[in-house]
Amino acid sequence: MKSSTIRIWYLVHKWASLICTLFLLMLCVTGLPLIFHDEIDGLLGHEPAAMTGQGSSGEGPGLLPLDTMLEKALDQRPGEVPLFMAFDNTTPILTITTGPAPDSPAEDMTIQLFDRSTGEPAGQVSEGEGVMGFILKLHTDMFLGLPGMLFLGVMGILFVVATVSGVVLYAPFMRRLPFGTLRVSRSQRLKHLDYHNLLGIVALAWIVVVGSTGVINAFATPLIQFWQQSELAEMTAAYQGVEPLPPSRYGSLDKAMAAARAARPGNNPQFIAFPGGAYSSQHHYAVFLQGDTALTERMLTPALIDAETGKLTDVRPLPWYLTALLFSQPLHFGDYGGLPLKLIWSVLTLATVWILWTGVLLWLRREPGAVERRIVEIHSGGTAGEAA
């Protein structure tokens, strides 16, 4: 590699790292407890008690009709309208989200839990409250809403760029040393450099995966808006120019669910989005169906049902970019493999904190001209020295 090329890659690595490092440290520190959010919520008593029996997404004599469950939820929140109904395939617990208006923001929503086998309330979810809610908000958007999410998405892109450029630089700067060399008897700065390089190479695949999935998650809102304006608009083209359907004219949920199941036999409903929200049109129940395997349950297919008549309008899989979003969300926090994978995720997160911290120390203790001297050594056959 030419000296000029190495210098360019070094500048890319340096500035991409300097710009994003402090924000990435914050994301790692806040992301660590979020890896164990289910376990922490359980310890704090924020999760309903585990139940066994038929899942709430099923149909049968043991479960109450969806219309009955919706009526019970609205009785608890007079004056509000339904926004979402979500199901559990292993227990009869379902959640019903209501708000003052069909397009209510998240902070105005109320999430109630019901046992569909008895019709009794099973608690209420305090979304975004408490310590975990604070940490999640800081991690996702720094309390700045969409601008904060997009800003952190850009920081994630810079993190990936810094990682790739660091890999490119690793070979020429360390080619005269065995892989994994730690020069602990040399200067403190050189020790930090070796730990920085070694941990960066060892955790490379994980860093790229978590950094990339974090970027995808940060751009979730624009991706959903693009889907609304493209495919969802195409699916509901016949309703263009028609007045939005008021909640007083919503028809039977059970009839809509039957139409969705008939359109995708063998699939289970994950949630229903009511008219007027981000995941549906102004006129439809959007029943999001999932497969019945570990892989296909992450792949959702929306079935649009006319909310007044209960007739199917259209059903089609989500586009690739939303499918990527659905797969990236659990992968980002290690939610695929239970507690063992979460423990691995936490160890790698701590390693990333150390990589970022040693990068900061290397910058603070840099020696003027060290990189230029090292580039000269590389092309003159000298011994491996320090690099900023």
C-alpha positions in Angstrom: 0.0 0.0 0.0 1.4 3.4 -1.0 2.3 6.0 1.7 -0.3 8.4 0.4 -3.0 5.7 0.6 -2.0 4.8 4.2 -2.1 8.5 5.1 -5.6 8.9 3.6 -6.9 5.8 5.5 -5.3 7.0 8.7 -7.1 10.4 8.4 -10.4 8.7 7.7 -10.0 6.5 10.7 -8.9 9.3 13.0 -11.6 11.8 12.2 -14.4 9.2 11.9 -13.4 7.9 15.4 -13.0 11.3 17.0 -16.4 12.5 15.9 -18.3 9.5 17.0 -16.4 8.2 20.0 -18.1 10.0 22.8 -21.6 9.2 21.5 -20.6 5.6 20.9 -19.4 5.4 24.5 -22.8 6.7 25.6 -24.6 4.1 23.4 -22.4 1.2 24.8 -23.0 2.3 28.4 -26.8 2.6 27.9 -27.0 -0.4 25.7 -25.5 -2.7 28.3 -28.5 -2.7 30.6 -30.9 -2.7 27.6 -29.5 -6.1 26.6 -31.0 -7.5 29.8 -34.2 -5.4 29.6 -36.5 -8.4 29.9 -34.7 -9.7 33.0 -34.5 -6.3 34.6 -38.2 -5.6 33.9 -39.1 -8.9 35.5 -37.0 -8.1 38.7 -38.7 -4.7 38.9 -42.1 -6.2 38.5 -42.9 -4.4 35.3 -43.8 -7.6 33.4 -47.0 -9.5 33.9 -46.8 -12.9 35.6 -46.1 -15.8 33.3 -49.2 -17.8 32.3 -49.8 -21.0 30.5 -52.5 -22.0 28.1 -53.8 -21.1 24.7 -52.1 -18.1 23.1 -54.1 -14.9 22.7 -53.7 -15.0 18.9 -55.7 -18.3 18.6 -59.4 -18.9 18.1 -61.5 -21.2 20.1 -64.2 -21.6 22.8 -61.7 -20.8 25.5 -61.0 -17.3 24.3 -63.3 -14.3 24.3 -64.1 -12.4 21.0 -61.7 -9.6 20.1 -64.7 -7.2 19.9 -65.5 -8.0 23.6 -61.9 -7.4 24.6 -61.8 -4.1 22.8 -65.0 -3.0 24.4 -63.5 -3.7 27.9 -60.4 -1.7 27.1 -62.3 1.3 25.9 -64.5 1.1 29.0 -61.3 1.6 31.0 -60.3 4.7 28.9 -63.5 6.6 28.1 -63.1 9.1 25.3 -60.1 7.4 23.7 -59.8 5.4 20.5 -58.1 2.1 19.8 -54.6 2.2 18.2 -53.1 -1.3 18.5 -54.0 -4.8 19.6 -51.1 -7.2 20.1 -51.1 -10.9 20.7 -49.0 -13.5 22.5 -48.8 -17.0 20.9 -48.0 -18.7 24.2 -50.3 -17.1 26.7 -53.9 -15.7 26.6 -52.5 -12.2 27.5 -53.1 -9.6 24.9 -52.3 -5.8 24.9 -54.6 -3.1 23.7 -53.2 0.4 23.1 -55.5 3.4 23.1 -55.0 7.2 22.8 -56.9 10.4 22.4 -56.7 10.3 18.6 -55.8 7.8 15.9 -52.5 9.5 15.3 -51.6 10.0 19.0 -47.8 10.2 19.8 -46.3 7.5 21.9 -46.3 9.6 25.1 -50.1 9.9 24.9 -50.7 6.2 24.5 -52.0 3.9 27.2 -51.2 0.2 27.0 -53.5 -2.2 28.9 -53.1 -6.0 29.3 -56.0 -8.4 29.4 -56.4 -12.1 29.9 -58.5 -13.2 26.9 -59.6 -16.4 28.6 -61.3 -14.5 31.4 -61.7 -10.9 30.1 -60.0 -9.6 33.3 -57.4 -6.9 33.3 -53.8 -8.2 33.7 -52.1 -4.9 34.4 -50.9 -1.8 32.5 -47.7 -1.2 30.8 -45.9 2.0 31.8 -44.2 2.6 28.4 -41.1 4.8 28.7 -41.3 5.3 32.5 -38.8 4.4 35.2 -35.1 3.9 34.9 -35.2 1.5 31.9 -37.5 3.9 30.1 -35.0 6.8 30.7 -32.1 4.6 29.5 -34.0 3.5 26.4 -34.9 7.1 25.5 -31.3 8.2 25.9 -30.1 5.3 23.9 -32.5 5.8 21.0 -32.8 9.5 20.5 -31.2 11.4 23.4 -34.6 12.9 24.2 -34.5 14.7 20.9 -37.1 12.7 19.0 -36.5 12.0 15.3 -33.6 14.5 14.9 -31.8 12.7 17.8 -32.4 9.2 16.2 -31.1 10.4 12.8 -28.0 12.0 14.5 -27.2 8.8 16.3 -27.7 7.0 13.0 -25.0 9.1 11.4 -22.8 8.4 14.4 -23.3 4.7 13.8 -22.3 5.1 10.1 -19.1 6.9 11.3 -18.5 4.1 13.7 -18.7 1.5 10.9 -16.4 3.7 8.8 -13.9 3.9 11.6 -14.0 0.2 12.1 -13.4 -0.6 8.4 -10.6 1.9 8.1 -9.0 0.5 11.3 -8.9 -2.9 9.8 -7.3 -1.6 6.6 -4.6 0.1 8.7 -4.0 -2.9 11.0 -2.1 -4.9 8.3 0.5 -2.4 7.3 1.1 -1.1 10.8 1.4 -4.5 12.5 2.6 -6.7 9.7 6.1 -7.3 11.3 4.5 -8.5 14.5 2.8 -11.8 15.2 -1.0 -11.6 15.4 -2.2 -10.7 18.9 1.2 -9.3 20.1 0.9 -7.2 23.3 4.0 -5.2 24.0 3.4 -4.9 27.7 7.0 -4.2 28.6 7.1 -1.0 26.4 5.4 2.3 27.0 1.9 2.7 28.4 0.8 4.3 25.1 2.1 1.3 23.1 0.3 -1.1 25.4 -2.9 0.8 24.8 -2.3 0.7 21.1 -1.9 -3.1 21.1 -5.0 -3.7 23.2 -6.9 -1.3 21.0 -5.8 -3.1 17.8 -6.3 -6.6 19.2 -9.7 -6.1 20.7 -10.8 -4.3 17.5 -9.8 -7.2 15.3 -11.3 -9.9 17.6 -14.6 -8.1 18.0 -14.7 -7.0 14.4 -17.7 -9.0 13.1 -19.8 -8.2 16.2 -18.9 -4.5 16.0 -20.0 -4.4 12.3 -23.2 -6.3 13.0 -24.3 -4.2 16.0 -23.2 -0.9 14.4 -25.0 -1.7 11.2 -28.2 -2.9 12.9 -28.1 0.3 15.1 -28.0 2.4 12.0 -31.0 0.6 10.5 -32.9 1.0 13.7 -32.1 4.7 13.9 -33.7 5.2 10.4 -36.8 3.3 11.3 -39.2 6.3 11.1 -38.1 7.4 7.6 -38.3 3.8 6.4 -41.8 3.3 7.7 -42.8 6.7 6.2 -41.4 5.6 2.8 -43.4 2.4 3.0 -46.5 4.4 3.7 -46.0 6.7 0.8 -45.1 3.9 -1.6 -46.4 0.4 -1.1 -49.1 1.2 1.4 -50.4 4.0 -0.8 -50.4 1.5 -3.7 -52.3 -1.1 -1.7 -55.0 1.5 -0.8 -55.1 3.4 -4.1 -58.9 2.8 -4.4 -59.5 4.8 -1.2 -57.6 7.9 -2.2 -59.8 11.0 -1.8 -62.2 9.3 0.6 -62.8 10.9 4.0 -61.0 9.1 6.9 -63.1 6.5 8.6 -64.2 7.8 12.1 -63.9 5.3 15.0 -67.7 5.3 15.4 -67.9 3.4 12.1 -65.3 0.7 12.9 -66.7 -2.7 12.2 -66.1 -6.1 13.8 -62.5 -7.0 14.6 -63.4 -10.7 14.7 -64.7 -10.5 11.1 -61.5 -8.7 10.0 -59.3 -11.3 11.7 -61.2 -14.1 10.0 -60.6 -12.4 6.6 -56.9 -12.0 7.4 -56.5 -15.6 8.4 -58.2 -16.8 5.3 -55.8 -14.8 3.2 -52.7 -16.3 4.9 -53.6 -19.7 6.2 -51.0 -21.1 8.7 -49.9 -17.7 9.8 -50.6 -16.1 13.3 -51.5 -12.5 13.9 -48.8 -10.5 15.8 -50.7 -7.3 16.1 -53.5 -5.2 14.6 -53.0 -1.5 13.7 -56.1 0.5 13.7 -57.0 3.2 11.0 -55.1 6.5 11.1 -51.8 5.3 12.6 -48.4 4.9 11.2 -48.8 1.2 10.3 -52.2 1.4 8.6 -54.3 3.6 6.3 -57.2 5.9 7.2 -59.7 3.2 6.3 -58.2 -0.2 7.3 -57.4 -2.6 10.0 -53.8 -3.7 9.2 -53.5 -7.2 10.6 -49.8 -8.1 10.7 -49.3 -11.8 10.4 -46.2 -13.8 11.2 -44.9 -17.3 10.3 -44.8 -20.2 12.7 -41.0 -20.9 12.8 -38.1 -19.2 14.6 -37.1 -17.5 11.3 -40.5 -16.7 9.7 -42.0 -15.3 12.9 -39.7 -12.3 12.3 -41.1 -11.8 8.9 -44.4 -9.9 8.9 -47.1 -9.7 6.2 -49.7 -7.0 6.5 -53.3 -7.8 5.5 -55.4 -4.7 5.0 -59.0 -5.2 5.9 -61.6 -2.5 5.3 -62.4 -1.5 8.8 -66.1 -0.8 8.0 -67.0 -3.8 5.9 -64.5 -6.4 7.1 -63.5 -7.3 3.6 -59.9 -7.9 2.5 -58.4 -5.1 0.4 -54.9 -6.4 -0.2 -52.2 -8.6 1.4 -48.5 -8.6 0.5 -45.1 -9.1 2.3 -43.2 -6.1 3.6 -40.5 -4.8 1.4 -36.9 -5.9 2.0 -35.9 -2.7 3.9 -38.6 -3.2 6.5 -37.8 -6.9 6.7 -34.2 -5.9 7.4 -35.5 -3.5 10.1 -37.5 -6.3 11.8 -34.5 -8.6 11.9 -32.1 -6.0 13.0 -34.1 -4.9 16.1 -33.7 -8.1 18.1 -30.2 -8.8 16.7 -29.0 -5.4 17.9 -29.7 -6.3 21.6 -29.0 -10.1 21.3 -32.6 -11.2 21.7 -32.3 -14.3 19.4 -30.5 -16.8 21.7 -31.8 -16.2 25.2 -29.5 -15.4 28.2 -26.3 -17.1 26.8 -26.3 -14.9 23.8 -27.1 -11.8 25.9 -24.1 -12.6 28.1 -21.9 -12.8 25.0 -23.3 -9.5 23.8 -22.5 -7.9 27.1 -18.9 -9.1 27.1 -18.4 -7.7 23.5 -20.1 -4.4 24.6 -17.5 -4.1 27.4 -14.7 -4.9 24.9 -16.0 -2.1 22.6 -16.0 0.3 25.5 -12.4 -0.5 26.1 -11.6 -0.1 22.4 -13.2 3.3 22.4 -11.6 4.4 25.6 -8.1 3.4 24.5 -8.7 5.2 21.3 -9.4 8.4 23.3 -6.2 7.8 25.4 -4.1 7.3 22.2 -5.4 10.6 20.8 -4.8 12.5 24.1 -1.2 11.1 24.4 -0.4 11.4 20.7 3.2 12.3 19.6 3.5 14.8 16.8 4.8 13.2 13.6 4.5 9.6 15.0 2.3 8.4 12.1 4.5 10.0 9.4 7.6 8.3 11.0 5.8 4.9 11.1 4.8 5.2 7.4 8.4 5.8 6.5 9.4 2.8 8.6 6.9 0.6 6.8 8.2 1.4 3.4 11.9 1.3 4.4 11.6 -2.1 6.1 12.0 -0.7 9.7 10.6 -2.3 12.9 7.1 -1.9 14.1 6.6 1.2 16.2 3.8 3.4 17.4 0.9 4.8 15.5 -1.6 7.3 16.6 
